[in-house]
Amino acid sequence: MERRRHITYHGNYFRDFYEEQARDVQDKIDWTFIIIETLKIIPEKYLKHITGTDGIYEIRVQRGSNAFRIFCFFDKDNLIVLGNGFQKKTEKTPQNEIEKAIKIKKGMKKKILTTFDEHLDYYHGKPGTKKREEFENGFREFYRQEMLELEKEEKSKAKKRRLSTSTSTRASSRP
């Protein structure tokens, strides 16, 4: 898959959050990152701008009934820099987490960035190892399911638009 963006992270903010998570959550986070790096247009299901901020986004990860958010921002073109992460327990994103992300963005220094490739090598082994192959096989299945789900959502939206159009056409053609 062609990468359209590159994910890095700043300091230990993301790493500390990541290491606190169960292995299945870590895998889901990393699979979501691969989706974000490779899709031409990223659905809001995975990446959403935080209203009222100057370029802070949240990466959205869902594992069962648990929602996780990782704040990030773009630094030059297609480089995504991860900041802090947290498990979301309420409908509204906690203001203190947003403020933390803003401070991380303001204090970022280039020399302490970790690339996503370095991250994958560290947590999932080098390419070609059994551990990495297991991770990549899991990703392929995740990706297949996610793309099917997105396709279903698009078909459902298109059907609703057609129904809405045909309903309004019939209503306007009545005497």
SEVO-658337 format. One record per residue: x negated, y negated, z of N, C-alpha, C in turn; residue number from 1. Coordinates in steps of 0.2 Angstrom, whole numbers. Last residue first. Example, Ala and Ser with C-alpha at 12.3 -4.5 7.8 and 13.67 -1.06 7.14 Angstrom:
SEVO-658337
    n.u    n.v    n.w   ca.u   ca.v   ca.w    c.u    c.v    c.w  num
    -64     11     35    -68      5     36    -64      0     39    2
    -66     28     39    -62     22     39    -66     16     39    1
END
This chain:
SEVO-658337
    n.u    n.v    n.w   ca.u   ca.v   ca.w    c.u    c.v    c.w  num
    253    -89    -40    257    -95    -42    258    -99    -36  175
    236    -83    -38    243    -82    -37    247    -89    -38  174
    223    -84    -40    227    -83    -46    234    -83    -44  173
    217    -85    -27    218    -91    -31    222    -90    -37  172
    218    -72    -23    222    -77    -19    223    -83    -23  171
    209    -66    -31    216    -64    -31    221    -69    -28  170
    197    -72    -27    200    -73    -34    207    -71    -35  169
    196    -68    -14    197    -75    -15    200    -76    -23  168
    194    -54    -16    200    -57    -12    201    -64    -14  167
    182    -54    -24    189    -52    -27    195    -54    -23  166
    174    -59    -14    175    -63    -21    181    -61    -24  165
    174    -50     -4    176    -57     -3    177    -61     -9  164
    169    -39    -11    176    -39     -8    179    -46     -7  163
    156    -43    -14    161    -41    -19    168    -42    -17  162
    151    -45     -1    152    -51     -5    157    -49    -11  161
    152    -31      3    156    -37      7    157    -43      2  160
    143    -26     -5    150    -24     -6    154    -29     -2  159
    131    -32     -1    133    -33     -8    141    -31     -9  158
    130    -27     12    131    -34     11    134    -36      4  157
    128    -14      9    134    -16     13    135    -23     12  156
    116    -14      2    122    -12     -1    128    -14      2  155
    108    -19     13    108    -23      7    115    -21      3  154
    109     -8     22    111    -14     24    112    -19     18  153
    102      2     14    109      3     16    112     -4     18  152
     89     -3     13     93     -2      7    101     -2      8  151
     86     -2     26     86     -9     23     90     -9     17  150
     86     12     28     91      8     32     91      1     29  149
     76     15     19     83     18     18     88     14     21  148
     65      9     26     67      7     19     74      9     17  147
     65     17     37     66     10     38     68      7     31  146
     62     30     33     68     28     36     70     21     36  145
     49     27     27     54     30     23     61     28     26  144
     42     23     39     43     18     33     49     21     29  143
     42     34     46     45     28     49     47     24     43  142
     34     43     38     41     44     40     45     38     42  141
     22     35     38     26     37     32     33     39     33  140
     19     36     52     21     29     48     24     31     42  139
     16     49     53     21     46     57     24     40     54  138
      4     49     45     10     54     44     16     51     47  137
     -4     41     53     -2     39     46      4     43     44  136
     -6     49     64     -3     42     65      0     40     58  135
    -12     60     59     -6     61     62     -2     54     63  134
    -24     53     54    -19     57     49    -12     58     53  133
    -30     50     66    -28     45     61    -23     47     56  132
    -33     62     71    -29     58     75    -26     52     71  131
    -41     68     62    -35     71     63    -30     66     67  130
    -49     55     51    -49     59     57    -42     62     58  129
    -47     47     40    -50     53     39    -50     58     45  128
    -51     32     49    -48     35     43    -51     42     42  127
    -54     33     67    -56     31     60    -52     35     55  126
    -40     31     79    -46     35     76    -48     32     69  125
    -31     23     85    -29     29     81    -34     33     78  124
    -38     13     92    -32     16     95    -30     23     92  123
    -48      9     84    -49     10     91    -44     14     94  122
    -43      8     71    -49     12     72    -49     14     80  121
    -33     -2     74    -31      5     72    -37     10     73  120
    -42    -13     77    -37    -11     82    -35     -3     80  119
    -48    -15     65    -52    -13     71    -48    -10     76  118
    -37    -18     57    -41    -12     56    -45    -10     62  117
    -34    -30     63    -29    -25     64    -33    -18     62  116
    -47    -39     72    -43    -37     66    -39    -31     67  115
    -48    -50     84    -49    -43     83    -45    -42     77  114
    -57    -65     88    -51    -62     85    -53    -55     83  113
    -66    -75     93    -63    -69     98    -57    -66     95  112
    -70    -85     85    -74    -80     87    -72    -74     91  111
    -59    -95     84    -60    -90     79    -65    -84     81  110
    -48    -98     97    -55    -99     95    -56    -93     90  109
    -33   -106    103    -37   -101     99    -44   -103     97  108
    -26   -115    110    -32   -113    113    -36   -108    109  107
    -13   -116    104    -17   -122    105    -24   -120    107  106
     -9   -102    105    -10   -105     99    -14   -111     99  105
     -7   -101    119    -12    -97    116    -14   -100    109  104
      3   -111    121     -4   -112    124     -9   -108    121  103
     13   -104    114     11   -111    112      4   -112    115  102
     15    -93    122     13    -92    115     10    -99    113  101
     19    -99    134     13    -95    134     10    -95    127  100
     32   -103    130     27   -108    132     20   -105    132   99
     38    -91    128     37    -96    122     32   -101    124   98
     39    -87    141     35    -83    136     33    -87    130   97
     47    -96    147     40    -96    149     36    -92    144   96
     59    -94    141     55   -100    139     48    -99    141   95
     64    -78    134     62    -82    140     57    -88    138   94
     77    -77    123     70    -76    124     67    -81    130   93
     92    -70    127     88    -75    125     81    -74    127   92
     96    -57    132     98    -59    125     94    -65    123   91
     84    -48    141     90    -52    140     91    -54    133   90
     72    -41    140     77    -38    144     84    -42    144   89
     59    -37    130     64    -41    130     70    -38    134   88
     42    -35    135     48    -32    134     54    -36    135   87
     30    -45    126     34    -43    132     40    -39    130   86
     14    -53    121     20    -48    120     24    -47    127   85
      4    -66    114      7    -62    120     13    -58    118   84
     -2    -66     98     -3    -69    105      0    -64    110   83
     -9    -63     83     -5    -61     88     -7    -65     94   82
    -10    -71     68    -13    -70     74     -8    -69     79   81
    -10    -68     51     -6    -68     56    -10    -67     63   80
    -15    -75     36    -17    -72     42    -13    -73     48   79
    -11    -81     24     -8    -75     26    -11    -71     32   78
    -14    -98     26    -11    -93     22     -8    -87     25   77
    -19   -101     42    -22   -101     35    -18    -96     31   76
    -12    -93     53    -18    -97     53    -20    -96     46   75
      4    -91     60      0    -90     54     -6    -95     55   74
      8    -82     75      8    -88     71      3    -87     65   73
     17    -73     88     12    -74     83     13    -80     79   72
     23    -62    101     23    -69     98     17    -69     93   71
     33    -49    101     26    -51    101     25    -57     97   70
     45    -39    110     43    -45    106     36    -47    107   69
     55    -25    111     49    -28    112     48    -34    107   68
     69    -17    117     67    -22    113     60    -25    115   67
     76     -1    119     71     -6    122     69    -10    116   66
     84      9    115     87      4    117     83     -2    120   65
     72     14    102     78     16    106     82     10    108   64
     63      1    100     62      8    101     67     10    106   63
     59    -13     90     65     -9     93     63     -2     94   62
     51    -28     88     50    -20     88     56    -17     93   61
     47    -42     80     52    -38     83     52    -31     83   60
     37    -56     82     37    -49     79     42    -45     83   59
     41    -72     81     41    -66     86     41    -60     81   58
     31    -87     79     36    -82     77     36    -76     82   57
     28   -104     78     28    -98     82     33    -94     80   56
     29   -117     72     26   -111     68     25   -105     73   55
     33   -126     84     29   -128     78     25   -121     75   54
     50   -123     89     43   -122     90     39   -124     83   53
     63   -122     87     61   -127     91     54   -127     92   52
     65   -105     85     68   -111     84     65   -116     89   51
     53    -94     79     56    -96     85     59   -103     85   50
     56    -83     65     54    -90     68     57    -91     74   49
     53    -66     65     58    -71     65     55    -78     68   48
     52    -50     59     48    -56     60     53    -62     60   47
     61    -39     58     54    -38     60     50    -44     62   46
     73    -44     54     73    -38     58     66    -37     61   45
     71    -52     43     71    -55     50     71    -50     55   44
     59    -44     32     66    -45     34     66    -48     42   43
     47    -52     22     48    -48     28     55    -50     31   42
     43    -48      6     48    -53     10     49    -49     16   41
     33    -39      3     33    -45      0     37    -50      4   40
     25    -29     16     31    -31     12     31    -38      9   39
     13    -27     23     13    -25     16     20    -27     12   38
     12    -32     36      7    -33     32      8    -32     24   37
     24    -27     41     24    -34     40     18    -36     36   36
     22    -13     41     27    -16     37     26    -23     36   35
     11    -14     50     10    -11     43     15    -14     39   34
     18    -17     62     13    -22     59     11    -20     52   33
     26     -6     64     30    -12     62     24    -17     59   32
     16      3     67     20      4     61     24     -2     59   31
     13     -3     80      8     -3     74     11     -1     67   30
     25     -1     87     22     -8     86     17     -8     80   29
     26     13     86     31      9     83     29      2     82   28
     14     16     94     15     18     87     20     14     83   27
     18     11    106     12      8    103     12     10     96   26
     29     19    109     30     12    108     24      9    105   25
     23     31    111     28     31    106     29     23    104   24
     14     28    122     11     30    116     17     29    110   23
     20     14    132     20     21    131     17     22    124   22
     10     -1    136     16      3    133     14     10    132   21
     -1     -7    140      4     -5    145     10     -1    143   20
     -8    -10    129    -11     -4    133     -6     -3    138   19
     -1    -21    125     -1    -15    121     -3     -9    125   18
     -5    -31    134      2    -29    133      3    -22    130   17
    -18    -32    131    -16    -30    138     -9    -28    138   16
    -18    -36    118    -21    -29    120    -19    -27    127   15
    -13    -49    118     -9    -44    115    -12    -37    117   14
    -23    -55    126    -16    -56    127    -12    -50    124   13
    -37    -56    124    -34    -49    127    -26    -50    128   12
    -41    -65    109    -42    -63    116    -39    -56    118   11
    -29    -63     96    -33    -67    100    -34    -65    107   10
    -29    -52     82    -26    -55     88    -32    -58     92    9
    -22    -51     65    -28    -51     70    -25    -53     77    8
    -16    -45     49    -15    -46     57    -21    -46     61    7
    -14    -52     34    -18    -48     38    -17    -50     45    6
     -3    -48     19     -5    -52     25    -10    -48     29    5
     -2    -39     10     -1    -46      8     -3    -51     13    4
    -10    -24      4     -9    -29     10     -8    -36      7    3
     -2    -11     -4     -6    -17     -5     -5    -22      1    2
     -4      6      0      0      0      0     -4     -6      0    1
END
